[in-house]
Amino acid sequence: MKIVTDENCTSYNAPGHPERPGRISATVELLRKQKDVPISWAKAPPAENASILRAHTPEHLARLNVPEDFDADTAWFPNIDERARASAGAALEAMRCARRGESVLSLMRPPGHHATRRKAMGFCYLNSVSIAALEALATGVERVAIYDFDVHHGNGTEAILLDTPGTAFFSIHQYPCYPGTGGRNVGDNCFNYPVPPLTPRKEYRHILNSALEHLKNFEPELISVSAGFDAYARDPLAQETLEAEDYEWLGQSLRKLGLPVFSVLEGGYSDDLPELILAYLRGITL
Ligand SMILES: [Zn+2]
């Protein structure tokens, strides 16, 4: 299992904010000391404008350097532009590794799936998973699926990829919940699986599996996963019920598709995040 990460992604912080550096540093610590999954570590160059501008407007890219908060949840930080480019760069590297046949996770922050073409929101600045999917399409992949199991709807990814030929987006998320979208399918290629709060694990798994079956029918050459771990029973930001073994099962289910897959960390705010990520990696690699 290859992990693409970089200690720079833990160097910005808003005190008290749930999207905090410890999410990554505690995960790195656990992955270094565990023996279940053999890990190789990699770094990536930052994403360049040519890649970013497939998913975002030039105005949005310029706005990242204006020192004003984006919304109440999404602060401006010094060098947030570089941090977001590093995170998108790691997703791009993960995409390249998957195409070479490697199992790979981009373990970075900030996350990306709420960032739209022209707006930072929901702790997200650049939509790393869309940037990587669009780069794959621009470099020879004909069909790429995006599977988003973060508990929040991937509104930014949906808005960026809406009706883009060669892409299909599948989001499984709590509804109602932030950001309020994702109640129904949109366009030709965005398929939403809204799940009521407090849905029992067994049922939640069933819905995750239905979305995977749907994804299989799209016959993708490559799968990009927005891997958020906030549908966990003890996550502070949502009201779902999954346990670590459900993430292991989800990893296994993705592996069994037998297709190149790369995963990009999105949300997950409980102190158990490192164990959840390890369970997922166990499933996707063993
Ligand atoms: Zn989330």
Residues whose N, C-alpha, C, O or C-beta is under 5 A from the ligand:
A	BS01	ZN	D150 V151 H152 G228 D230 G267
